[in-house]
């Protein structure tokens, strides 16, 4: 059964997932309802966030990790001072 893009968009928004993690979930055969259902609440502190849960399960099944490409990892954290060459 193909799920509508609206359901995937809702799961992406509520679970705070990016496009890569949505693709991982689709490859594993998960559906958007199962992702939303696994959002931990305050009483379920033992549960991993859905983002980490999907990545861990993907790594266990396929033996590889997804490549994380977000803007935060590409930006330098500190401004590097230029040293004068004497």
PDB file with SEQRES, HELIX, SHEET and CRYST1 records, atoms N, CA, C and O in Angstrom:
SEQRES   1 A   86  UNK UNK UNK UNK UNK UNK UNK UNK UNK UNK UNK UNK UNK          
SEQRES   2 A   86  UNK UNK UNK UNK UNK UNK UNK UNK UNK UNK UNK UNK UNK          
SEQRES   3 A   86  UNK UNK UNK UNK UNK UNK UNK UNK UNK UNK UNK UNK UNK          
SEQRES   4 A   86  UNK UNK UNK UNK UNK UNK UNK UNK UNK UNK UNK UNK UNK          
SEQRES   5 A   86  UNK UNK UNK UNK UNK UNK UNK UNK UNK UNK UNK UNK UNK          
SEQRES   6 A   86  UNK UNK UNK UNK UNK UNK UNK UNK UNK UNK UNK UNK UNK          
SEQRES   7 A   86  UNK UNK UNK UNK UNK UNK UNK UNK                              
HELIX    1 AA1 UNK A    5  UNK A   15  1                                  11    
HELIX    2 AA2 UNK A   19  UNK A   27  1                                   9    
HELIX    3 AA3 UNK A   32  UNK A   37  1                                   6    
HELIX    4 AA4 UNK A   50  UNK A   62  1                                  13    
HELIX    5 AA5 UNK A   71  UNK A   74  1                                   4    
CRYST1    1.000    1.000    1.000  90.00  90.00  90.00 P 1           1          
ATOM      1  N   UNK A   1       0.840  -1.179   0.000  1.00  0.00           N  
ATOM      2  CA  UNK A   1       0.000   0.000   0.000  1.00  0.00           C  
ATOM      3  C   UNK A   1       0.882   1.238   0.000  1.00  0.00           C  
ATOM      4  O   UNK A   1       1.752   1.390   0.857  1.00  0.00           O  
ATOM      5  N   UNK A   2       0.657   2.106  -0.948  1.00  0.00           N  
ATOM      6  CA  UNK A   2       1.416   3.344  -1.031  1.00  0.00           C  
ATOM      7  C   UNK A   2       0.760   4.394  -0.138  1.00  0.00           C  
ATOM      8  O   UNK A   2      -0.450   4.613  -0.187  1.00  0.00           O  
ATOM      9  N   UNK A   3       1.581   5.025   0.665  1.00  0.00           N  
ATOM     10  CA  UNK A   3       1.072   6.060   1.567  1.00  0.00           C  
ATOM     11  C   UNK A   3       1.208   7.416   0.892  1.00  0.00           C  
ATOM     12  O   UNK A   3       2.146   7.655   0.132  1.00  0.00           O  
ATOM     13  N   UNK A   4       0.279   8.282   1.175  1.00  0.00           N  
ATOM     14  CA  UNK A   4       0.270   9.590   0.528  1.00  0.00           C  
ATOM     15  C   UNK A   4       1.428  10.448   1.024  1.00  0.00           C  
ATOM     16  O   UNK A   4       1.967  10.240   2.112  1.00  0.00           O  
ATOM     17  N   UNK A   5       1.784  11.397   0.206  1.00  0.00           N  
ATOM     18  CA  UNK A   5       2.870  12.301   0.586  1.00  0.00           C  
ATOM     19  C   UNK A   5       2.479  13.155   1.781  1.00  0.00           C  
ATOM     20  O   UNK A   5       3.345  13.614   2.527  1.00  0.00           O  
ATOM     21  N   UNK A   6       1.185  13.371   1.967  1.00  0.00           N  
ATOM     22  CA  UNK A   6       0.729  14.144   3.128  1.00  0.00           C  
ATOM     23  C   UNK A   6       1.059  13.419   4.430  1.00  0.00           C  
ATOM     24  O   UNK A   6       1.480  14.046   5.402  1.00  0.00           O  
ATOM     25  N   UNK A   7       0.867  12.092   4.451  1.00  0.00           N  
ATOM     26  CA  UNK A   7       1.192  11.320   5.656  1.00  0.00           C  
ATOM     27  C   UNK A   7       2.694  11.324   5.919  1.00  0.00           C  
ATOM     28  O   UNK A   7       3.124  11.440   7.067  1.00  0.00           O  
ATOM     29  N   UNK A   8       3.498  11.198   4.855  1.00  0.00           N  
ATOM     30  CA  UNK A   8       4.945  11.235   5.031  1.00  0.00           C  
ATOM     31  C   UNK A   8       5.395  12.617   5.504  1.00  0.00           C  
ATOM     32  O   UNK A   8       6.297  12.722   6.335  1.00  0.00           O  
ATOM     33  N   UNK A   9       4.779  13.669   4.985  1.00  0.00           N  
ATOM     34  CA  UNK A   9       5.122  15.023   5.414  1.00  0.00           C  
ATOM     35  C   UNK A   9       4.784  15.222   6.891  1.00  0.00           C  
ATOM     36  O   UNK A   9       5.553  15.834   7.632  1.00  0.00           O  
ATOM     37  N   UNK A  10       3.634  14.703   7.313  1.00  0.00           N  
ATOM     38  CA  UNK A  10       3.247  14.813   8.720  1.00  0.00           C  
ATOM     39  C   UNK A  10       4.230  14.058   9.613  1.00  0.00           C  
ATOM     40  O   UNK A  10       4.621  14.559  10.667  1.00  0.00           O  
ATOM     41  N   UNK A  11       4.632  12.852   9.195  1.00  0.00           N  
ATOM     42  CA  UNK A  11       5.600  12.076   9.972  1.00  0.00           C  
ATOM     43  C   UNK A  11       6.942  12.800  10.030  1.00  0.00           C  
ATOM     44  O   UNK A  11       7.596  12.828  11.073  1.00  0.00           O  
ATOM     45  N   UNK A  12       7.345  13.381   8.913  1.00  0.00           N  
ATOM     46  CA  UNK A  12       8.607  14.126   8.869  1.00  0.00           C  
ATOM     47  C   UNK A  12       8.583  15.298   9.839  1.00  0.00           C  
ATOM     48  O   UNK A  12       9.559  15.561  10.541  1.00  0.00           O  
ATOM     49  N   UNK A  13       7.464  15.989   9.867  1.00  0.00           N  
ATOM     50  CA  UNK A  13       7.326  17.164  10.731  1.00  0.00           C  
ATOM     51  C   UNK A  13       7.249  16.767  12.205  1.00  0.00           C  
ATOM     52  O   UNK A  13       7.952  17.340  13.037  1.00  0.00           O  
ATOM     53  N   UNK A  14       6.402  15.794  12.533  1.00  0.00           N  
ATOM     54  CA  UNK A  14       6.193  15.424  13.931  1.00  0.00           C  
ATOM     55  C   UNK A  14       7.377  14.677  14.534  1.00  0.00           C  
ATOM     56  O   UNK A  14       7.635  14.785  15.733  1.00  0.00           O  
ATOM     57  N   UNK A  15       8.096  13.922  13.711  1.00  0.00           N  
ATOM     58  CA  UNK A  15       9.240  13.150  14.208  1.00  0.00           C  
ATOM     59  C   UNK A  15      10.561  13.888  14.034  1.00  0.00           C  
ATOM     60  O   UNK A  15      11.607  13.397  14.457  1.00  0.00           O  
ATOM     61  N   UNK A  16      10.519  15.065  13.413  1.00  0.00           N  
ATOM     62  CA  UNK A  16      11.710  15.889  13.180  1.00  0.00           C  
ATOM     63  C   UNK A  16      12.761  15.135  12.365  1.00  0.00           C  
ATOM     64  O   UNK A  16      13.933  15.075  12.739  1.00  0.00           O  
ATOM     65  N   UNK A  17      12.320  14.565  11.251  1.00  0.00           N  
ATOM     66  CA  UNK A  17      13.193  13.800  10.375  1.00  0.00           C  
ATOM     67  C   UNK A  17      13.579  14.629   9.162  1.00  0.00           C  
ATOM     68  O   UNK A  17      12.882  15.575   8.794  1.00  0.00           O  
ATOM     69  N   UNK A  18      14.696  14.263   8.544  1.00  0.00           N  
ATOM     70  CA  UNK A  18      15.063  14.907   7.286  1.00  0.00           C  
ATOM     71  C   UNK A  18      14.753  13.953   6.132  1.00  0.00           C  
ATOM     72  O   UNK A  18      14.278  12.840   6.356  1.00  0.00           O  
ATOM     73  N   UNK A  19      15.017  14.379   4.919  1.00  0.00           N  
ATOM     74  CA  UNK A  19      14.675  13.577   3.741  1.00  0.00           C  
ATOM     75  C   UNK A  19      15.411  12.237   3.723  1.00  0.00           C  
ATOM     76  O   UNK A  19      14.855  11.222   3.303  1.00  0.00           O  
ATOM     77  N   UNK A  20      16.648  12.241   4.176  1.00  0.00           N  
ATOM     78  CA  UNK A  20      17.436  11.008   4.188  1.00  0.00           C  
ATOM     79  C   UNK A  20      16.825   9.977   5.136  1.00  0.00           C  
ATOM     80  O   UNK A  20      16.758   8.795   4.800  1.00  0.00           O  
ATOM     81  N   UNK A  21      16.388  10.405   6.294  1.00  0.00           N  
ATOM     82  CA  UNK A  21      15.801   9.477   7.262  1.00  0.00           C  
ATOM     83  C   UNK A  21      14.439   8.972   6.792  1.00  0.00           C  
ATOM     84  O   UNK A  21      14.074   7.830   7.072  1.00  0.00           O  
ATOM     85  N   UNK A  22      13.692   9.802   6.088  1.00  0.00           N  
ATOM     86  CA  UNK A  22      12.432   9.348   5.490  1.00  0.00           C  
ATOM     87  C   UNK A  22      12.720   8.274   4.450  1.00  0.00           C  
ATOM     88  O   UNK A  22      12.009   7.271   4.379  1.00  0.00           O  
ATOM     89  N   UNK A  23      13.758   8.476   3.643  1.00  0.00           N  
ATOM     90  CA  UNK A  23      14.131   7.486   2.631  1.00  0.00           C  
ATOM     91  C   UNK A  23      14.560   6.178   3.291  1.00  0.00           C  
ATOM     92  O   UNK A  23      14.217   5.102   2.803  1.00  0.00           O  
ATOM     93  N   UNK A  24      15.302   6.258   4.384  1.00  0.00           N  
ATOM     94  CA  UNK A  24      15.701   5.052   5.118  1.00  0.00           C  
ATOM     95  C   UNK A  24      14.475   4.292   5.606  1.00  0.00           C  
ATOM     96  O   UNK A  24      14.404   3.070   5.473  1.00  0.00           O  
ATOM     97  N   UNK A  25      13.519   5.008   6.165  1.00  0.00           N  
ATOM     98  CA  UNK A  25      12.298   4.378   6.672  1.00  0.00           C  
ATOM     99  C   UNK A  25      11.538   3.692   5.542  1.00  0.00           C  
ATOM    100  O   UNK A  25      11.024   2.588   5.721  1.00  0.00           O  
ATOM    101  N   UNK A  26      11.465   4.333   4.392  1.00  0.00           N  
ATOM    102  CA  UNK A  26      10.778   3.736   3.247  1.00  0.00           C  
ATOM    103  C   UNK A  26      11.491   2.474   2.776  1.00  0.00           C  
ATOM    104  O   UNK A  26      10.838   1.485   2.444  1.00  0.00           O  
ATOM    105  N   UNK A  27      12.828   2.498   2.742  1.00  0.00           N  
ATOM    106  CA  UNK A  27      13.596   1.327   2.312  1.00  0.00           C  
ATOM    107  C   UNK A  27      13.390   0.146   3.250  1.00  0.00           C  
ATOM    108  O   UNK A  27      13.426  -1.006   2.817  1.00  0.00           O  
ATOM    109  N   UNK A  28      13.175   0.426   4.530  1.00  0.00           N  
ATOM    110  CA  UNK A  28      12.962  -0.649   5.500  1.00  0.00           C  
ATOM    111  C   UNK A  28      11.513  -1.107   5.547  1.00  0.00           C  
ATOM    112  O   UNK A  28      11.190  -2.056   6.261  1.00  0.00           O  
ATOM    113  N   UNK A  29      10.640  -0.453   4.802  1.00  0.00           N  
ATOM    114  CA  UNK A  29       9.243  -0.855   4.768  1.00  0.00           C  
ATOM    115  C   UNK A  29       8.400  -0.291   5.896  1.00  0.00           C  
ATOM    116  O   UNK A  29       7.293  -0.769   6.145  1.00  0.00           O  
ATOM    117  N   UNK A  30       8.915   0.724   6.582  1.00  0.00           N  
ATOM    118  CA  UNK A  30       8.132   1.364   7.634  1.00  0.00           C  
ATOM    119  C   UNK A  30       7.087   2.269   6.993  1.00  0.00           C  
ATOM    120  O   UNK A  30       7.243   2.703   5.852  1.00  0.00           O  
ATOM    121  N   UNK A  31       6.040   2.543   7.723  1.00  0.00           N  
ATOM    122  CA  UNK A  31       5.033   3.467   7.214  1.00  0.00           C  
ATOM    123  C   UNK A  31       4.972   4.688   8.126  1.00  0.00           C  
ATOM    124  O   UNK A  31       5.448   4.634   9.259  1.00  0.00           O  
ATOM    125  N   UNK A  32       4.401   5.774   7.655  1.00  0.00           N  
ATOM    126  CA  UNK A  32       4.388   7.009   8.454  1.00  0.00           C  
ATOM    127  C   UNK A  32       3.648   6.860   9.772  1.00  0.00           C  
ATOM    128  O   UNK A  32       4.002   7.508  10.757  1.00  0.00           O  
ATOM    129  N   UNK A  33       2.631   6.019   9.803  1.00  0.00           N  
ATOM    130  CA  UNK A  33       1.885   5.824  11.047  1.00  0.00           C  
ATOM    131  C   UNK A  33       2.757   5.159  12.109  1.00  0.00           C  
ATOM    132  O   UNK A  33       2.662   5.501  13.288  1.00  0.00           O  
ATOM    133  N   UNK A  34       3.612   4.208  11.701  1.00  0.00           N  
ATOM    134  CA  UNK A  34       4.480   3.550  12.678  1.00  0.00           C  
ATOM    135  C   UNK A  34       5.530   4.511  13.222  1.00  0.00           C  
ATOM    136  O   UNK A  34       5.918   4.410  14.385  1.00  0.00           O  
ATOM    137  N   UNK A  35       5.989   5.438  12.393  1.00  0.00           N  
ATOM    138  CA  UNK A  35       6.952   6.434  12.871  1.00  0.00           C  
ATOM    139  C   UNK A  35       6.313   7.343  13.911  1.00  0.00           C  
ATOM    140  O   UNK A  35       6.905   7.618  14.955  1.00  0.00           O  
ATOM    141  N   UNK A  36       5.101   7.806  13.620  1.00  0.00           N  
ATOM    142  CA  UNK A  36       4.398   8.693  14.548  1.00  0.00           C  
ATOM    143  C   UNK A  36       4.071   7.959  15.842  1.00  0.00           C  
ATOM    144  O   UNK A  36       4.143   8.537  16.926  1.00  0.00           O  
ATOM    145  N   UNK A  37       3.714   6.689  15.725  1.00  0.00           N  
ATOM    146  CA  UNK A  37       3.360   5.889  16.895  1.00  0.00           C  
ATOM    147  C   UNK A  37       4.551   5.709  17.840  1.00  0.00           C  
ATOM    148  O   UNK A  37       4.365   5.551  19.047  1.00  0.00           O  
ATOM    149  N   UNK A  38       5.762   5.732  17.304  1.00  0.00           N  
ATOM    150  CA  UNK A  38       6.954   5.495  18.107  1.00  0.00           C  
ATOM    151  C   UNK A  38       7.603   6.759  18.649  1.00  0.00           C  
ATOM    152  O   UNK A  38       8.744   6.711  19.109  1.00  0.00           O  
ATOM    153  N   UNK A  39       6.912   7.877  18.606  1.00  0.00           N  
ATOM    154  CA  UNK A  39       7.428   9.098  19.232  1.00  0.00           C  
ATOM    155  C   UNK A  39       7.354   8.908  20.745  1.00  0.00           C  
ATOM    156  O   UNK A  39       6.273   8.666  21.281  1.00  0.00           O  
ATOM    157  N   UNK A  40       8.495   9.013  21.445  1.00  0.00           N  
ATOM    158  CA  UNK A  40       8.452   8.810  22.902  1.00  0.00           C  
ATOM    159  C   UNK A  40       7.773   9.974  23.616  1.00  0.00           C  
ATOM    160  O   UNK A  40       7.923  11.130  23.221  1.00  0.00           O  
ATOM    161  N   UNK A  41       7.025   9.655  24.670  1.00  0.00           N  
ATOM    162  CA  UNK A  41       6.448  10.719  25.491  1.00  0.00           C  
ATOM    163  C   UNK A  41       7.234  10.813  26.795  1.00  0.00           C  
ATOM    164  O   UNK A  41       8.231  10.112  26.968  1.00  0.00           O  
ATOM    165  N   UNK A  42       6.802  11.660  27.699  1.00  0.00           N  
ATOM    166  CA  UNK A  42       7.554  11.906  28.932  1.00  0.00           C  
ATOM    167  C   UNK A  42       7.704  10.655  29.787  1.00  0.00           C  
ATOM    168  O   UNK A  42       8.705  10.507  30.487  1.00  0.00           O  
ATOM    169  N   UNK A  43       6.733   9.757  29.743  1.00  0.00           N  
ATOM    170  CA  UNK A  43       6.799   8.543  30.553  1.00  0.00           C  
ATOM    171  C   UNK A  43       7.639   7.450  29.909  1.00  0.00           C  
ATOM    172  O   UNK A  43       7.901   6.428  30.542  1.00  0.00           O  
ATOM    173  N   UNK A  44       8.060   7.640  28.680  1.00  0.00           N  
ATOM    174  CA  UNK A  44       8.842   6.641  27.954  1.00  0.00           C  
ATOM    175  C   UNK A  44      10.258   7.148  27.697  1.00  0.00           C  
ATOM    176  O   UNK A  44      10.680   7.269  26.547  1.00  0.00           O  
ATOM    177  N   UNK A  45      10.978   7.441  28.755  1.00  0.00           N  
ATOM    178  CA  UNK A  45      12.325   7.976  28.610  1.00  0.00           C  
ATOM    179  C   UNK A  45      13.306   6.927  28.102  1.00  0.00           C  
ATOM    180  O   UNK A  45      14.400   7.270  27.654  1.00  0.00           O  
ATOM    181  N   UNK A  46      12.933   5.669  28.166  1.00  0.00           N  
ATOM    182  CA  UNK A  46      13.786   4.599  27.674  1.00  0.00           C  
ATOM    183  C   UNK A  46      13.775   4.527  26.149  1.00  0.00           C  
ATOM    184  O   UNK A  46      14.674   3.933  25.554  1.00  0.00           O  
ATOM    185  N   UNK A  47      12.770   5.123  25.512  1.00  0.00           N  
ATOM    186  CA  UNK A  47      12.656   5.080  24.056  1.00  0.00           C  
ATOM    187  C   UNK A  47      13.607   6.081  23.415  1.00  0.00           C  
ATOM    188  O   UNK A  47      13.780   7.199  23.901  1.00  0.00           O  
ATOM    189  N   UNK A  48      14.219   5.658  22.316  1.00  0.00           N  
ATOM    190  CA  UNK A  48      15.052   6.569  21.542  1.00  0.00           C  
ATOM    191  C   UNK A  48      14.180   7.512  20.723  1.00  0.00           C  
ATOM    192  O   UNK A  48      13.060   7.151  20.360  1.00  0.00           O  
ATOM    193  N   UNK A  49      14.667   8.701  20.429  1.00  0.00           N  
ATOM    194  CA  UNK A  49      13.944   9.546  19.481  1.00  0.00           C  
ATOM    195  C   UNK A  49      13.839   8.826  18.134  1.00  0.00           C  
ATOM    196  O   UNK A  49      14.707   8.025  17.787  1.00  0.00           O  
ATOM    197  N   UNK A  50      12.796   9.106  17.390  1.00  0.00           N  
ATOM    198  CA  UNK A  50      12.532   8.389  16.139  1.00  0.00           C  
ATOM    199  C   UNK A  50      13.704   8.533  15.172  1.00  0.00           C  
ATOM    200  O   UNK A  50      14.047   7.583  14.468  1.00  0.00           O  
ATOM    201  N   UNK A  51      14.315   9.704  15.134  1.00  0.00           N  
ATOM    202  CA  UNK A  51      15.459   9.950  14.251  1.00  0.00           C  
ATOM    203  C   UNK A  51      16.583   8.939  14.515  1.00  0.00           C  
ATOM    204  O   UNK A  51      17.118   8.347  13.577  1.00  0.00           O  
ATOM    205  N   UNK A  52      16.932   8.746  15.768  1.00  0.00           N  
ATOM    206  CA  UNK A  52      18.004   7.821  16.129  1.00  0.00           C  
ATOM    207  C   UNK A  52      17.549   6.381  15.943  1.00  0.00           C  
ATOM    208  O   UNK A  52      18.332   5.537  15.507  1.00  0.00           O  
ATOM    209  N   UNK A  53      16.302   6.091  16.267  1.00  0.00           N  
ATOM    210  CA  UNK A  53      15.743   4.749  16.121  1.00  0.00           C  
ATOM    211  C   UNK A  53      15.807   4.285  14.665  1.00  0.00           C  
ATOM    212  O   UNK A  53      16.194   3.149  14.391  1.00  0.00           O  
ATOM    213  N   UNK A  54      15.430   5.160  13.737  1.00  0.00           N  
ATOM    214  CA  UNK A  54      15.450   4.812  12.315  1.00  0.00           C  
ATOM    215  C   UNK A  54      16.878   4.568  11.856  1.00  0.00           C  
ATOM    216  O   UNK A  54      17.147   3.591  11.157  1.00  0.00           O  
ATOM    217  N   UNK A  55      17.799   5.447  12.242  1.00  0.00           N  
ATOM    218  CA  UNK A  55      19.199   5.287  11.830  1.00  0.00           C  
ATOM    219  C   UNK A  55      19.815   4.004  12.383  1.00  0.00           C  
ATOM    220  O   UNK A  55      20.512   3.294  11.658  1.00  0.00           O  
ATOM    221  N   UNK A  56      19.566   3.698  13.660  1.00  0.00           N  
ATOM    222  CA  UNK A  56      20.096   2.474  14.258  1.00  0.00           C  
ATOM    223  C   UNK A  56      19.539   1.230  13.576  1.00  0.00           C  
ATOM    224  O   UNK A  56      20.280   0.290  13.292  1.00  0.00           O  
ATOM    225  N   UNK A  57      18.247   1.223  13.317  1.00  0.00           N  
ATOM    226  CA  UNK A  57      17.622   0.076  12.675  1.00  0.00           C  
ATOM    227  C   UNK A  57      18.155  -0.092  11.247  1.00  0.00           C  
ATOM    228  O   UNK A  57      18.374  -1.217  10.798  1.00  0.00           O  
ATOM    229  N   UNK A  58      18.361   1.001  10.544  1.00  0.00           N  
ATOM    230  CA  UNK A  58      18.895   0.948   9.180  1.00  0.00           C  
ATOM    231  C   UNK A  58      20.307   0.367   9.186  1.00  0.00           C  
ATOM    232  O   UNK A  58      20.655  -0.461   8.344  1.00  0.00           O  
ATOM    233  N   UNK A  59      21.110   0.813  10.147  1.00  0.00           N  
ATOM    234  CA  UNK A  59      22.477   0.307  10.245  1.00  0.00           C  
ATOM    235  C   UNK A  59      22.487  -1.178  10.586  1.00  0.00           C  
ATOM    236  O   UNK A  59      23.302  -1.927  10.046  1.00  0.00           O  
ATOM    237  N   UNK A  60      21.596  -1.615  11.473  1.00  0.00           N  
ATOM    238  CA  UNK A  60      21.518  -3.032  11.827  1.00  0.00           C  
ATOM    239  C   UNK A  60      21.103  -3.889  10.634  1.00  0.00           C  
ATOM    240  O   UNK A  60      21.653  -4.971  10.430  1.00  0.00           O  
ATOM    241  N   UNK A  61      20.151  -3.420   9.857  1.00  0.00           N  
ATOM    242  CA  UNK A  61      19.638  -4.215   8.734  1.00  0.00           C  
ATOM    243  C   UNK A  61      20.573  -4.238   7.537  1.00  0.00           C  
ATOM    244  O   UNK A  61      20.778  -5.287   6.927  1.00  0.00           O  
ATOM    245  N   UNK A  62      21.136  -3.097   7.201  1.00  0.00           N  
ATOM    246  CA  UNK A  62      21.918  -2.992   5.979  1.00  0.00           C  
ATOM    247  C   UNK A  62      23.422  -2.900   6.228  1.00  0.00           C  
ATOM    248  O   UNK A  62      24.208  -2.962   5.282  1.00  0.00           O  
ATOM    249  N   UNK A  63      23.827  -2.755   7.475  1.00  0.00           N  
ATOM    250  CA  UNK A  63      25.242  -2.718   7.801  1.00  0.00           C  
ATOM    251  C   UNK A  63      25.957  -1.468   7.332  1.00  0.00           C  
ATOM    252  O   UNK A  63      27.182  -1.470   7.207  1.00  0.00           O  
ATOM    253  N   UNK A  64      25.230  -0.420   7.075  1.00  0.00           N  
ATOM    254  CA  UNK A  64      25.853   0.830   6.658  1.00  0.00           C  
ATOM    255  C   UNK A  64      25.082   1.984   7.266  1.00  0.00           C  
ATOM    256  O   UNK A  64      23.910   1.858   7.621  1.00  0.00           O  
ATOM    257  N   UNK A  65      25.757   3.093   7.376  1.00  0.00           N  
ATOM    258  CA  UNK A  65      25.096   4.275   7.919  1.00  0.00           C  
ATOM    259  C   UNK A  65      24.823   5.246   6.795  1.00  0.00           C  
ATOM    260  O   UNK A  65      25.520   5.261   5.780  1.00  0.00           O  
ATOM    261  N   UNK A  66      23.817   6.042   6.985  1.00  0.00           N  
ATOM    262  CA  UNK A  66      23.508   7.080   6.013  1.00  0.00           C  
ATOM    263  C   UNK A  66      24.488   8.221   6.164  1.00  0.00           C  
ATOM    264  O   UNK A  66      25.041   8.438   7.243  1.00  0.00           O  
ATOM    265  N   UNK A  67      24.699   8.936   5.108  1.00  0.00           N  
ATOM    266  CA  UNK A  67      25.591  10.085   5.137  1.00  0.00           C  
ATOM    267  C   UNK A  67      24.791  11.293   5.585  1.00  0.00           C  
ATOM    268  O   UNK A  67      23.757  11.622   5.003  1.00  0.00           O  
ATOM    269  N   UNK A  68      25.280  11.944   6.621  1.00  0.00           N  
ATOM    270  CA  UNK A  68      24.585  13.119   7.139  1.00  0.00           C  
ATOM    271  C   UNK A  68      25.150  14.349   6.443  1.00  0.00           C  
ATOM    272  O   UNK A  68      26.327  14.678   6.588  1.00  0.00           O  
ATOM    273  N   UNK A  69      24.309  15.006   5.701  1.00  0.00           N  
ATOM    274  CA  UNK A  69      24.709  16.236   5.027  1.00  0.00           C  
ATOM    275  C   UNK A  69      23.753  17.340   5.436  1.00  0.00           C  
ATOM    276  O   UNK A  69      22.707  17.534   4.816  1.00  0.00           O  
ATOM    277  N   UNK A  70      24.116  18.048   6.468  1.00  0.00           N  
ATOM    278  CA  UNK A  70      23.311  19.192   6.859  1.00  0.00           C  
ATOM    279  C   UNK A  70      24.216  20.411   6.925  1.00  0.00           C  
ATOM    280  O   UNK A  70      25.437  20.286   7.014  1.00  0.00           O  
ATOM    281  N   UNK A  71      23.626  21.559   6.881  1.00  0.00           N  
ATOM    282  CA  UNK A  71      24.390  22.799   6.832  1.00  0.00           C  
ATOM    283  C   UNK A  71      25.216  23.022   8.085  1.00  0.00           C  
ATOM    284  O   UNK A  71      26.274  23.648   8.019  1.00  0.00           O  
ATOM    285  N   UNK A  72      24.761  22.528   9.216  1.00  0.00           N  
ATOM    286  CA  UNK A  72      25.480  22.753  10.467  1.00  0.00           C  
ATOM    287  C   UNK A  72      26.833  22.057  10.461  1.00  0.00           C  
ATOM    288  O   UNK A  72      27.805  22.598  10.988  1.00  0.00           O  
ATOM    289  N   UNK A  73      26.913  20.861   9.871  1.00  0.00           N  
ATOM    290  CA  UNK A  73      28.166  20.129   9.882  1.00  0.00           C  
ATOM    291  C   UNK A  73      29.162  20.702   8.873  1.00  0.00           C  
ATOM    292  O   UNK A  73      30.363  20.457   8.995  1.00  0.00           O  
ATOM    293  N   UNK A  74      28.692  21.452   7.888  1.00  0.00           N  
ATOM    294  CA  UNK A  74      29.579  21.999   6.880  1.00  0.00           C  
ATOM    295  C   UNK A  74      30.179  23.337   7.282  1.00  0.00           C  
ATOM    296  O   UNK A  74      31.209  23.733   6.736  1.00  0.00           O  
ATOM    297  N   UNK A  75      29.567  24.038   8.215  1.00  0.00           N  
ATOM    298  CA  UNK A  75      30.054  25.341   8.632  1.00  0.00           C  
ATOM    299  C   UNK A  75      31.138  25.180   9.698  1.00  0.00           C  
ATOM    300  O   UNK A  75      31.015  24.331  10.581  1.00  0.00           O  
ATOM    301  N   UNK A  76      32.190  25.984   9.624  1.00  0.00           N  
ATOM    302  CA  UNK A  76      33.197  25.921  10.682  1.00  0.00           C  
ATOM    303  C   UNK A  76      32.628  26.459  11.995  1.00  0.00           C  
ATOM    304  O   UNK A  76      31.853  27.416  12.004  1.00  0.00           O  
ATOM    305  N   UNK A  77      33.020  25.835  13.091  1.00  0.00           N  
ATOM    306  CA  UNK A  77      32.486  26.243  14.384  1.00  0.00           C  
ATOM    307  C   UNK A  77      33.145  27.517  14.896  1.00  0.00           C  
ATOM    308  O   UNK A  77      32.486  28.352  15.516  1.00  0.00           O  
ATOM    309  N   UNK A  78      34.434  27.669  14.643  1.00  0.00           N  
ATOM    310  CA  UNK A  78      35.148  28.860  15.077  1.00  0.00           C  
ATOM    311  C   UNK A  78      35.790  29.515  13.866  1.00  0.00           C  
ATOM    312  O   UNK A  78      36.180  28.860  12.899  1.00  0.00           O  
ATOM    313  N   UNK A  79      35.880  30.804  13.958  1.00  0.00           N  
ATOM    314  CA  UNK A  79      36.563  31.515  12.893  1.00  0.00           C  
ATOM    315  C   UNK A  79      38.063  31.349  13.112  1.00  0.00           C  
ATOM    316  O   UNK A  79      38.585  31.654  14.184  1.00  0.00           O  
ATOM    317  N   UNK A  80      38.726  30.874  12.107  1.00  0.00           N  
ATOM    318  CA  UNK A  80      40.160  30.626  12.212  1.00  0.00           C  
ATOM    319  C   UNK A  80      40.893  31.920  11.893  1.00  0.00           C  
ATOM    320  O   UNK A  80      40.661  32.553  10.863  1.00  0.00           O  
ATOM    321  N   UNK A  81      41.777  32.291  12.798  1.00  0.00           N  
ATOM    322  CA  UNK A  81      42.551  33.510  12.583  1.00  0.00           C  
ATOM    323  C   UNK A  81      43.691  33.216  11.619  1.00  0.00           C  
ATOM    324  O   UNK A  81      44.334  32.168  11.683  1.00  0.00           O  
ATOM    325  N   UNK A  82      43.919  34.156  10.738  1.00  0.00           N  
ATOM    326  CA  UNK A  82      45.017  33.990   9.801  1.00  0.00           C  
ATOM    327  C   UNK A  82      46.307  34.434  10.478  1.00  0.00           C  
ATOM    328  O   UNK A  82      46.362  35.483  11.119  1.00  0.00           O  
ATOM    329  N   UNK A  83      47.326  33.629  10.326  1.00  0.00           N  
ATOM    330  CA  UNK A  83      48.622  33.955  10.897  1.00  0.00           C  
ATOM    331  C   UNK A  83      49.489  34.603   9.825  1.00  0.00           C  
ATOM    332  O   UNK A  83      49.528  34.134   8.687  1.00  0.00           O  
ATOM    333  N   UNK A  84      50.182  35.673  10.183  1.00  0.00           N  
ATOM    334  CA  UNK A  84      51.057  36.303   9.182  1.00  0.00           C  
ATOM    335  C   UNK A  84      52.280  35.423   8.926  1.00  0.00           C  
ATOM    336  O   UNK A  84      52.847  34.839   9.849  1.00  0.00           O  
ATOM    337  N   UNK A  85      52.663  35.345   7.687  1.00  0.00           N  
ATOM    338  CA  UNK A  85      53.851  34.574   7.329  1.00  0.00           C  
ATOM    339  C   UNK A  85      55.045  35.510   7.309  1.00  0.00           C  
ATOM    340  O   UNK A  85      55.075  36.477   6.548  1.00  0.00           O  
ATOM    341  N   UNK A  86      56.025  35.218   8.145  1.00  0.00           N  
ATOM    342  CA  UNK A  86      57.229  36.063   8.217  1.00  0.00           C  
ATOM    343  C   UNK A  86      58.377  35.410   7.515  1.00  0.00           C  
ATOM    344  O   UNK A  86      59.472  35.969   7.470  1.00  0.00           O  
TER     345      UNK A  86                                                      
END                                                                             
